[in-house]
């Protein structure tokens, strides 16, 4: 139903508002068991997405680390290599 939620902390450049919203949307979809809510539940679904996004942004803003920021392209290449090894036939 849902893609995996990706790590957003400690990247250069930092996570965008769109990435935070997408992660929040995936989380709400997963816990609600629905990719698209009914009209009766749409408002509650959107409020939940916005609340999770706000909490995510606050968490990312407050986290502290001594590790250097990760490079997005390098991490994506590592993920592709892991996927290729996992799904190689």
WOCORCOR-V578858 format. One record per residue. NEAR is the number of other C-alpha atoms within 8 Angstrom. Layout:
NEAR, NEAR
//
This chain:
4, 7, 5, 5, 7, 5, 4, 10, 8, 10, 11, 8, 4, 8, 9, 6, 6, 6, 9, 13, 11, 8, 11, 13, 9, 12, 9, 12, 12, 11, 6, 6, 6, 7, 8, 5, 9, 6, 6, 6, 8, 9, 8, 7, 10, 8, 8, 9, 12, 10, 8, 10, 12, 8, 8, 10, 9, 8, 8, 9, 6, 6, 7, 4, 6, 4, 5, 6, 7, 9, 8, 8, 6, 8, 9, 8, 8, 8, 8, 8, 8, 8, 8, 8, 7, 6, 6, 5, 2
//
